[in-house]
Amino acid sequence: MASTKSDDVPLRQIDQWRWEIPPSYKPGMRVPGLVYADEHLLSQIREDQALEQVANVAFLPGIVRYSLAMPDIHWGYGFPVGGVAATCLEDGVISPGGIGFDINCGTRLLSTNLEEHEVRPRLDDLATALFHNVPSGVGVSGRLRLGESDLEQVLRKGAQWALEQGYGEPEDIEVTEENGCLVGADPHEVSNKARERGKPQLGTLGSGNHFLEVQAVERIYQPEIAQVAGLLHVGQVAIFIHTGSRGLGHQVCDDFLRVMGKASVRYGIALPDRQLACAPIGSAEGKAYLAAMAAAANFAWANRQCITHWVRESFTRVLGRGKRDLDMSLIYDVCHNIAKIETYQIDGKPRRLCVHRKGATRAFPAGHPGVPARYQSVGQPVLIPGDMGRYSYVAVGTQRAIAESFGSTCHGAGRVQSRSAAKRSLQGVDMVRELGSRGIVVKAHSPHLLTEEAPQAYKDVAEVMEVVDRAGLSRPVARLRPLAVVKG
Protein backbone atom coordinates (compact mmCIF):
# COMPACT_ATOMS: atom_id res chain seq x y z
CA MET A 1 0.00 0.00 0.00
CA ALA A 2 1.36 3.43 -0.95
CA SER A 3 2.43 5.74 1.84
CA THR A 4 0.05 8.54 2.81
CA LYS A 5 3.00 10.74 3.71
CA SER A 6 5.76 12.55 1.79
CA ASP A 7 8.64 11.21 3.87
CA ASP A 8 10.48 9.89 0.82
CA VAL A 9 10.54 13.16 -1.11
CA PRO A 10 14.10 14.54 -0.97
CA LEU A 11 14.50 18.19 -0.04
CA ARG A 12 17.59 20.37 -0.37
CA GLN A 13 17.53 23.29 2.03
CA ILE A 14 18.22 26.58 0.25
CA ASP A 15 17.75 28.80 3.29
CA GLN A 16 15.58 28.92 6.40
CA TRP A 17 12.41 29.48 4.33
CA ARG A 18 13.01 27.62 1.04
CA TRP A 19 13.46 23.96 0.13
CA GLU A 20 14.07 22.43 -3.27
CA ILE A 21 12.86 19.11 -4.67
CA PRO A 22 15.54 18.22 -7.26
CA PRO A 23 14.33 17.18 -10.72
CA SER A 24 16.40 14.03 -10.33
CA TYR A 25 13.83 12.79 -7.78
CA LYS A 26 11.55 11.55 -10.57
CA PRO A 27 12.58 10.98 -14.18
CA GLY A 28 10.32 13.24 -16.21
CA MET A 29 10.38 16.27 -13.91
CA ARG A 30 11.07 19.24 -16.16
CA VAL A 31 11.87 21.71 -13.34
CA PRO A 32 12.64 21.52 -9.61
CA GLY A 33 10.01 21.93 -6.93
CA LEU A 34 10.34 24.94 -4.62
CA VAL A 35 8.68 24.74 -1.22
CA TYR A 36 8.28 27.72 1.12
CA ALA A 37 8.26 26.55 4.75
CA ASP A 38 10.17 26.54 7.99
CA GLU A 39 11.14 23.28 9.66
CA HIS A 40 8.03 23.14 11.85
CA LEU A 41 5.63 23.68 8.96
CA LEU A 42 7.61 21.24 6.85
CA SER A 43 7.04 18.51 9.43
CA GLN A 44 3.30 19.13 9.09
CA ILE A 45 3.46 19.28 5.29
CA ARG A 46 5.14 15.88 5.18
CA GLU A 47 2.09 14.30 6.85
CA ASP A 48 0.28 13.95 3.52
CA GLN A 49 1.15 13.52 -0.18
CA ALA A 50 1.39 17.23 -1.01
CA LEU A 51 5.14 17.19 -1.70
CA GLU A 52 4.67 14.25 -4.04
CA GLN A 53 2.12 16.35 -5.89
CA VAL A 54 4.59 19.23 -6.14
CA ALA A 55 6.99 16.85 -7.90
CA ASN A 56 4.21 15.57 -10.17
CA VAL A 57 3.24 19.09 -11.28
CA ALA A 58 6.84 19.52 -12.49
CA PHE A 59 6.02 17.03 -15.31
CA LEU A 60 3.63 19.46 -17.05
CA PRO A 61 4.73 20.40 -20.59
CA GLY A 62 5.89 23.99 -20.87
CA ILE A 63 6.30 24.54 -17.11
CA VAL A 64 8.69 27.38 -16.34
CA ARG A 65 11.24 27.79 -13.56
CA TYR A 66 9.67 25.83 -10.65
CA SER A 67 6.69 23.88 -9.41
CA LEU A 68 5.93 26.07 -6.39
CA ALA A 69 4.42 25.26 -3.00
CA MET A 70 3.29 27.87 -0.49
CA PRO A 71 3.60 27.22 3.27
CA ASP A 72 -0.15 26.52 3.61
CA ILE A 73 0.18 23.61 1.18
CA HIS A 74 -1.83 20.42 1.67
CA TRP A 75 -3.03 17.51 -0.42
CA GLY A 76 -5.49 18.39 -3.17
CA TYR A 77 -6.83 17.13 -6.48
CA GLY A 78 -3.95 16.95 -8.98
CA PHE A 79 -2.15 20.05 -7.79
CA PRO A 80 -1.69 20.45 -4.05
CA VAL A 81 -3.76 23.19 -2.45
CA GLY A 82 -1.15 25.94 -2.14
CA GLY A 83 0.44 25.07 -5.50
CA VAL A 84 1.55 27.50 -8.23
CA ALA A 85 2.84 26.69 -11.71
CA ALA A 86 3.39 28.82 -14.80
CA THR A 87 3.38 27.35 -18.30
CA CYS A 88 4.43 28.95 -21.60
CA LEU A 89 1.67 29.94 -23.99
CA GLU A 90 3.61 28.54 -26.97
CA ASP A 91 4.19 24.97 -25.78
CA GLY A 92 2.57 24.80 -22.36
CA VAL A 93 -0.64 23.29 -21.04
CA ILE A 94 -3.64 24.27 -18.97
CA SER A 95 -4.71 21.83 -16.23
CA PRO A 96 -8.06 22.17 -14.40
CA GLY A 97 -6.43 20.44 -11.42
CA GLY A 98 -4.21 23.52 -11.14
CA ILE A 99 -7.23 25.74 -10.52
CA GLY A 100 -9.48 23.41 -8.55
CA PHE A 101 -13.19 22.67 -8.33
CA ASP A 102 -14.16 25.97 -6.70
CA ILE A 103 -13.07 28.27 -9.52
CA ASN A 104 -12.35 31.77 -8.20
CA CYS A 105 -12.84 30.84 -4.62
CA GLY A 106 -11.69 34.08 -3.09
CA THR A 107 -11.89 36.59 -0.30
CA ARG A 108 -12.99 40.17 0.20
CA LEU A 109 -12.69 42.50 3.15
CA LEU A 110 -14.87 45.45 4.08
CA SER A 111 -13.91 48.17 6.52
CA THR A 112 -16.35 50.07 8.77
CA ASN A 113 -16.14 53.03 11.12
CA LEU A 114 -17.50 50.87 13.95
CA GLU A 115 -15.62 49.95 17.11
CA GLU A 116 -15.66 46.55 18.76
CA HIS A 117 -17.29 47.97 21.91
CA GLU A 118 -20.15 49.32 19.73
CA VAL A 119 -21.00 45.99 18.09
CA ARG A 120 -20.28 43.67 21.01
CA PRO A 121 -23.76 44.14 22.60
CA ARG A 122 -25.44 43.47 19.21
CA LEU A 123 -23.05 40.75 18.04
CA ASP A 124 -25.53 37.90 18.32
CA ASP A 125 -28.18 39.93 16.47
CA LEU A 126 -25.66 40.77 13.73
CA ALA A 127 -24.58 37.15 13.34
CA THR A 128 -28.22 36.02 13.20
CA ALA A 129 -29.08 38.64 10.56
CA LEU A 130 -26.06 37.66 8.44
CA PHE A 131 -26.93 33.97 8.79
CA HIS A 132 -30.47 34.60 7.52
CA ASN A 133 -29.69 37.21 4.86
CA VAL A 134 -26.76 35.36 3.26
CA PRO A 135 -27.95 31.79 2.57
CA SER A 136 -25.35 29.15 3.34
CA GLY A 137 -24.98 25.38 3.21
CA VAL A 138 -24.52 22.56 0.68
CA GLY A 139 -26.64 23.09 -2.44
CA VAL A 140 -28.60 25.90 -0.84
CA SER A 141 -30.63 28.28 -3.02
CA GLY A 142 -30.24 32.04 -2.77
CA ARG A 143 -32.57 35.01 -2.78
CA LEU A 144 -32.14 35.63 -6.52
CA ARG A 145 -33.93 33.81 -9.30
CA LEU A 146 -31.95 33.98 -12.52
CA GLY A 147 -33.37 33.35 -15.95
CA GLU A 148 -31.16 32.05 -18.73
CA SER A 149 -30.47 35.53 -20.11
CA ASP A 150 -29.65 36.84 -16.61
CA LEU A 151 -27.18 34.01 -16.04
CA GLU A 152 -25.53 34.67 -19.38
CA GLN A 153 -24.93 38.29 -18.37
CA VAL A 154 -23.55 37.20 -14.99
CA LEU A 155 -21.09 34.88 -16.74
CA ARG A 156 -20.00 37.64 -19.11
CA LYS A 157 -19.94 40.64 -16.78
CA GLY A 158 -19.19 39.29 -13.29
CA ALA A 159 -19.40 41.84 -10.49
CA GLN A 160 -20.46 44.54 -12.95
CA TRP A 161 -23.75 42.68 -13.48
CA ALA A 162 -24.43 42.78 -9.74
CA LEU A 163 -23.64 46.49 -9.65
CA GLU A 164 -26.08 47.12 -12.52
CA GLN A 165 -28.79 45.40 -10.49
CA GLY A 166 -28.17 47.71 -7.55
CA TYR A 167 -26.00 45.37 -5.50
CA GLY A 168 -23.09 47.53 -4.43
CA GLU A 169 -21.22 50.74 -5.15
CA PRO A 170 -19.07 51.70 -8.17
CA GLU A 171 -16.05 51.93 -5.85
CA ASP A 172 -16.40 48.18 -5.16
CA ILE A 173 -15.43 47.34 -8.73
CA GLU A 174 -12.34 49.54 -8.60
CA VAL A 175 -10.83 47.47 -5.77
CA THR A 176 -11.78 44.04 -7.08
CA GLU A 177 -9.16 41.94 -8.85
CA GLU A 178 -9.61 42.31 -12.62
CA ASN A 179 -12.41 44.80 -11.81
CA GLY A 180 -14.53 41.74 -11.07
CA CYS A 181 -14.58 40.44 -14.65
CA LEU A 182 -12.12 38.11 -16.35
CA VAL A 183 -11.88 38.73 -20.09
CA GLY A 184 -12.39 35.87 -22.50
CA ALA A 185 -15.42 34.38 -20.77
CA ASP A 186 -17.74 32.42 -23.04
CA PRO A 187 -21.00 31.25 -21.45
CA HIS A 188 -21.52 28.84 -24.33
CA GLU A 189 -18.64 26.74 -23.02
CA VAL A 190 -20.49 26.27 -19.71
CA SER A 191 -22.60 23.10 -19.76
CA ASN A 192 -26.34 23.04 -19.17
CA LYS A 193 -25.74 21.05 -15.99
CA ALA A 194 -23.35 23.71 -14.66
CA ARG A 195 -25.86 26.43 -15.55
CA GLU A 196 -28.68 24.65 -13.76
CA ARG A 197 -26.53 24.24 -10.66
CA GLY A 198 -25.57 27.91 -10.74
CA LYS A 199 -28.94 29.56 -11.39
CA PRO A 200 -30.32 29.24 -7.83
CA GLN A 201 -26.99 29.78 -6.03
CA LEU A 202 -25.95 33.35 -6.81
CA GLY A 203 -25.60 35.26 -3.55
CA THR A 204 -24.95 32.19 -1.39
CA LEU A 205 -22.03 31.37 0.86
CA GLY A 206 -21.82 27.61 0.46
CA SER A 207 -20.25 25.22 2.95
CA GLY A 208 -16.90 23.73 3.91
CA ASN A 209 -14.27 26.34 4.63
CA HIS A 210 -16.39 29.19 3.27
CA PHE A 211 -17.32 31.77 5.86
CA LEU A 212 -18.49 35.24 6.67
CA GLU A 213 -16.84 36.84 9.70
CA VAL A 214 -17.24 40.02 11.68
CA GLN A 215 -13.69 40.84 12.79
CA ALA A 216 -11.79 43.44 14.76
CA VAL A 217 -8.35 44.86 13.97
CA GLU A 218 -5.99 43.38 16.55
CA ARG A 219 -2.63 44.70 15.39
CA ILE A 220 -1.28 47.08 12.75
CA TYR A 221 2.24 46.42 11.43
CA GLN A 222 2.49 49.10 8.74
CA PRO A 223 0.32 52.11 9.67
CA GLU A 224 0.91 54.03 6.43
CA ILE A 225 -0.28 51.15 4.25
CA ALA A 226 -3.10 50.27 6.63
CA GLN A 227 -4.29 53.88 6.39
CA VAL A 228 -4.53 53.61 2.60
CA ALA A 229 -6.56 50.40 2.98
CA GLY A 230 -8.90 51.99 5.51
CA LEU A 231 -7.69 50.02 8.54
CA LEU A 232 -7.14 52.92 10.88
CA HIS A 233 -6.71 51.58 14.42
CA VAL A 234 -6.92 48.61 16.77
CA GLY A 235 -10.51 47.75 17.67
CA GLN A 236 -11.96 48.80 14.31
CA VAL A 237 -14.60 46.39 12.96
CA ALA A 238 -14.26 44.78 9.52
CA ILE A 239 -16.11 42.03 7.62
CA PHE A 240 -14.30 39.16 5.90
CA ILE A 241 -16.06 37.13 3.15
CA HIS A 242 -14.74 33.85 1.73
CA THR A 243 -16.63 32.00 -1.01
CA GLY A 244 -16.48 31.17 -4.71
CA SER A 245 -18.39 29.98 -7.77
CA ARG A 246 -20.50 27.40 -5.95
CA GLY A 247 -21.96 24.45 -7.91
CA LEU A 248 -21.46 26.14 -11.25
CA GLY A 249 -17.69 26.30 -10.89
CA HIS A 250 -17.55 22.79 -9.47
CA GLN A 251 -19.43 21.44 -12.48
CA VAL A 252 -17.25 23.35 -14.96
CA CYS A 253 -14.19 21.68 -13.42
CA ASP A 254 -15.86 18.27 -13.40
CA ASP A 255 -16.93 18.61 -17.03
CA PHE A 256 -13.49 19.60 -18.25
CA LEU A 257 -11.60 16.99 -16.26
CA ARG A 258 -13.28 14.43 -18.49
CA VAL A 259 -12.45 16.47 -21.58
CA MET A 260 -8.82 16.89 -20.50
CA GLY A 261 -8.45 13.22 -19.65
CA LYS A 262 -9.10 12.36 -23.29
CA ALA A 263 -7.07 15.32 -24.52
CA SER A 264 -3.98 14.24 -22.59
CA VAL A 265 -4.07 10.92 -24.42
CA ARG A 266 -4.80 12.55 -27.79
CA TYR A 267 -1.83 14.93 -27.49
CA GLY A 268 0.52 12.26 -26.13
CA ILE A 269 1.10 14.00 -22.79
CA ALA A 270 2.72 11.65 -20.26
CA LEU A 271 1.68 12.37 -16.68
CA PRO A 272 2.47 10.63 -13.37
CA ASP A 273 -1.05 11.32 -12.08
CA ARG A 274 -4.22 11.31 -14.19
CA GLN A 275 -5.62 14.08 -11.96
CA LEU A 276 -3.18 16.41 -13.74
CA ALA A 277 -5.11 15.89 -17.00
CA CYS A 278 -4.39 18.83 -19.31
CA ALA A 279 -4.33 20.10 -22.86
CA PRO A 280 -2.14 22.53 -24.79
CA ILE A 281 -3.18 26.11 -24.05
CA GLY A 282 -3.69 26.82 -27.74
CA SER A 283 -5.71 23.67 -28.43
CA ALA A 284 -9.49 23.64 -28.86
CA GLU A 285 -9.83 21.96 -25.47
CA GLY A 286 -7.49 24.42 -23.78
CA LYS A 287 -9.27 27.45 -25.22
CA ALA A 288 -12.68 26.05 -24.28
CA TYR A 289 -11.64 25.43 -20.68
CA LEU A 290 -10.14 28.90 -20.28
CA ALA A 291 -13.36 30.45 -21.62
CA ALA A 292 -15.53 28.36 -19.28
CA MET A 293 -13.21 28.99 -16.33
CA ALA A 294 -13.42 32.76 -16.93
CA ALA A 295 -17.21 32.54 -16.97
CA ALA A 296 -17.20 30.65 -13.67
CA ALA A 297 -14.78 33.19 -12.22
CA ASN A 298 -17.18 35.96 -13.19
CA PHE A 299 -20.02 34.10 -11.46
CA ALA A 300 -17.91 34.04 -8.30
CA TRP A 301 -17.24 37.79 -8.42
CA ALA A 302 -20.95 38.48 -8.91
CA ASN A 303 -21.64 36.11 -6.01
CA ARG A 304 -19.33 37.96 -3.60
CA GLN A 305 -20.70 41.30 -4.80
CA CYS A 306 -24.29 40.29 -4.02
CA ILE A 307 -23.24 38.96 -0.61
CA THR A 308 -21.52 42.28 0.10
CA HIS A 309 -24.79 44.09 -0.55
CA TRP A 310 -26.67 41.88 1.92
CA VAL A 311 -23.92 42.23 4.51
CA ARG A 312 -24.29 46.02 4.33
CA GLU A 313 -28.06 45.64 4.53
CA SER A 314 -27.77 43.42 7.62
CA PHE A 315 -25.58 45.91 9.46
CA THR A 316 -27.82 48.87 8.68
CA ARG A 317 -30.96 47.06 9.84
CA VAL A 318 -29.51 45.69 13.06
CA LEU A 319 -27.67 48.86 14.04
CA GLY A 320 -30.26 51.30 12.71
CA ARG A 321 -27.72 53.36 10.80
CA GLY A 322 -27.32 54.09 7.09
CA LYS A 323 -24.65 52.53 4.87
CA ARG A 324 -22.89 55.87 4.48
CA ASP A 325 -22.97 56.40 8.24
CA LEU A 326 -21.24 53.05 8.74
CA ASP A 327 -18.71 53.73 5.94
CA MET A 328 -18.74 50.07 4.85
CA SER A 329 -16.11 50.30 2.12
CA LEU A 330 -14.58 47.42 0.20
CA ILE A 331 -10.85 47.18 0.90
CA TYR A 332 -10.13 44.54 -1.75
CA ASP A 333 -11.36 41.34 -3.39
CA VAL A 334 -8.81 38.74 -4.46
CA CYS A 335 -9.18 35.22 -5.85
CA HIS A 336 -7.05 32.20 -5.03
CA ASN A 337 -8.22 29.46 -7.44
CA ILE A 338 -7.63 30.68 -10.97
CA ALA A 339 -5.43 30.64 -14.06
CA LYS A 340 -4.28 33.97 -15.49
CA ILE A 341 -2.33 34.98 -18.57
CA GLU A 342 0.43 37.24 -17.21
CA THR A 343 3.84 38.50 -18.36
CA TYR A 344 7.11 37.80 -16.49
CA GLN A 345 10.80 38.13 -17.21
CA ILE A 346 12.21 34.70 -18.07
CA ASP A 347 15.91 34.53 -18.90
CA GLY A 348 15.92 38.30 -19.28
CA LYS A 349 13.02 38.42 -21.76
CA PRO A 350 9.31 39.14 -21.18
CA ARG A 351 7.18 36.04 -21.73
CA ARG A 352 3.45 35.55 -21.53
CA LEU A 353 2.64 32.68 -19.20
CA CYS A 354 -0.42 30.87 -17.95
CA VAL A 355 -0.10 31.10 -14.18
CA HIS A 356 -2.05 28.43 -12.29
CA ARG A 357 -2.82 29.46 -8.71
CA LYS A 358 -4.60 26.85 -6.65
CA GLY A 359 -4.95 27.91 -3.03
CA ALA A 360 -2.52 30.74 -3.75
CA THR A 361 -3.09 34.48 -3.94
CA ARG A 362 -1.85 37.09 -6.38
CA ALA A 363 0.65 39.44 -4.68
CA PHE A 364 1.64 42.30 -6.99
CA PRO A 365 3.91 45.12 -5.75
CA ALA A 366 3.55 48.90 -5.77
CA GLY A 367 3.66 50.32 -9.28
CA HIS A 368 2.51 47.13 -11.02
CA PRO A 369 -0.06 47.86 -13.76
CA GLY A 370 -2.36 45.18 -12.33
CA VAL A 371 -2.73 47.05 -9.02
CA PRO A 372 -5.72 49.41 -8.61
CA ALA A 373 -5.04 53.16 -8.57
CA ARG A 374 -5.83 53.35 -4.86
CA TYR A 375 -2.97 50.97 -4.05
CA GLN A 376 -0.39 51.93 -6.69
CA SER A 377 1.86 53.56 -4.09
CA VAL A 378 1.78 50.67 -1.59
CA GLY A 379 1.07 47.42 -3.46
CA GLN A 380 -1.86 45.10 -3.94
CA PRO A 381 -3.65 43.99 -0.75
CA VAL A 382 -3.37 40.28 -0.01
CA LEU A 383 -6.15 38.80 2.14
CA ILE A 384 -5.09 35.75 4.14
CA PRO A 385 -7.81 34.13 6.27
CA GLY A 386 -6.83 31.96 9.20
CA ASP A 387 -9.24 29.77 11.14
CA MET A 388 -12.41 30.76 12.95
CA GLY A 389 -10.77 30.73 16.37
CA ARG A 390 -7.60 32.74 15.81
CA TYR A 391 -6.88 35.50 13.29
CA SER A 392 -6.59 36.61 9.66
CA TYR A 393 -4.08 38.88 7.94
CA VAL A 394 -3.99 41.71 5.46
CA ALA A 395 -0.67 41.89 3.62
CA VAL A 396 0.73 43.51 0.46
CA GLY A 397 2.51 42.10 -2.55
CA THR A 398 6.22 42.56 -3.25
CA GLN A 399 8.73 42.82 -6.06
CA ARG A 400 10.36 39.62 -4.77
CA ALA A 401 7.13 37.76 -5.49
CA ILE A 402 7.23 39.00 -9.09
CA ALA A 403 10.83 37.85 -9.44
CA GLU A 404 10.46 34.47 -7.77
CA SER A 405 6.89 33.16 -7.38
CA PHE A 406 5.06 34.60 -10.40
CA GLY A 407 3.54 37.28 -8.21
CA SER A 408 2.06 34.73 -5.80
CA THR A 409 1.83 34.11 -2.07
CA CYS A 410 -0.15 31.95 0.36
CA HIS A 411 -3.96 31.99 0.60
CA GLY A 412 -4.67 30.98 4.19
CA ALA A 413 -3.66 28.71 7.03
CA GLY A 414 -3.89 25.35 5.26
CA ARG A 415 -5.26 22.16 6.74
CA VAL A 416 -3.29 19.80 8.99
CA GLN A 417 -6.21 17.41 9.42
CA SER A 418 -8.69 16.16 6.88
CA ARG A 419 -12.35 16.80 7.64
CA SER A 420 -12.92 13.19 8.65
CA ALA A 421 -9.83 13.18 10.88
CA ALA A 422 -10.96 16.40 12.55
CA LYS A 423 -14.37 14.90 13.28
CA ARG A 424 -12.75 11.81 14.80
CA SER A 425 -10.24 13.68 16.94
CA LEU A 426 -12.74 16.27 18.18
CA GLN A 427 -15.68 13.95 18.76
CA GLY A 428 -17.75 15.26 21.65
CA VAL A 429 -16.17 18.74 21.61
CA ASP A 430 -18.76 21.53 21.64
CA MET A 431 -17.19 24.05 19.25
CA VAL A 432 -19.92 26.65 19.81
CA ARG A 433 -19.17 26.62 23.53
CA GLU A 434 -15.39 26.52 23.00
CA LEU A 435 -15.44 29.49 20.64
CA GLY A 436 -17.97 31.27 22.81
CA SER A 437 -15.52 31.07 25.71
CA ARG A 438 -13.17 33.17 23.53
CA GLY A 439 -15.88 35.75 22.90
CA ILE A 440 -16.67 34.48 19.39
CA VAL A 441 -20.33 34.12 18.34
CA VAL A 442 -20.93 31.28 15.85
CA LYS A 443 -23.87 30.55 13.55
CA ALA A 444 -23.79 27.35 11.52
CA HIS A 445 -26.20 24.81 10.07
CA SER A 446 -24.46 21.84 11.65
CA PRO A 447 -22.20 21.18 14.64
CA HIS A 448 -20.40 18.60 12.47
CA LEU A 449 -19.32 21.37 10.10
CA LEU A 450 -17.84 23.33 13.00
CA THR A 451 -15.86 20.27 14.04
CA GLU A 452 -14.54 19.81 10.49
CA GLU A 453 -13.49 23.46 10.42
CA ALA A 454 -12.17 23.67 13.99
CA PRO A 455 -9.00 25.70 14.62
CA GLN A 456 -7.21 22.46 15.52
CA ALA A 457 -7.69 21.24 11.92
CA TYR A 458 -5.58 24.09 10.53
CA LYS A 459 -2.02 25.30 10.66
CA ASP A 460 -1.40 28.46 12.64
CA VAL A 461 -1.73 31.17 10.00
CA ALA A 462 0.76 33.32 11.96
CA GLU A 463 3.47 30.75 11.12
CA VAL A 464 2.42 30.73 7.47
CA MET A 465 2.49 34.53 7.39
CA GLU A 466 5.96 34.60 8.94
CA VAL A 467 7.33 32.34 6.20
CA VAL A 468 5.98 34.39 3.29
CA ASP A 469 7.13 37.56 5.05
CA ARG A 470 10.67 36.27 5.68
CA ALA A 471 10.82 34.80 2.18
CA GLY A 472 9.80 38.22 0.83
CA LEU A 473 6.60 37.19 -0.99
CA SER A 474 4.24 39.47 0.95
CA ARG A 475 4.48 41.81 3.93
CA PRO A 476 1.96 41.85 6.80
CA VAL A 477 -0.01 45.07 7.19
CA ALA A 478 -2.60 44.17 9.85
CA ARG A 479 -3.96 41.25 11.85
CA LEU A 480 -7.66 40.80 12.58
CA ARG A 481 -9.42 38.45 14.99
CA PRO A 482 -12.94 37.01 14.67
CA LEU A 483 -15.86 38.36 16.70
CA ALA A 484 -18.67 36.49 14.94
CA VAL A 485 -18.54 33.62 12.45
CA VAL A 486 -21.21 32.49 9.97
CA LYS A 487 -20.57 29.05 8.43
CA GLY A 488 -22.55 26.99 5.91
Summary of the structure (lengths in Angstrom):
residues: 488
radius of gyration: 21.0
end to end distance: 35.7
largest distance: 64.7
contacts: 1908
relative contact order: 0.17
helix: 39%
strand: 26%
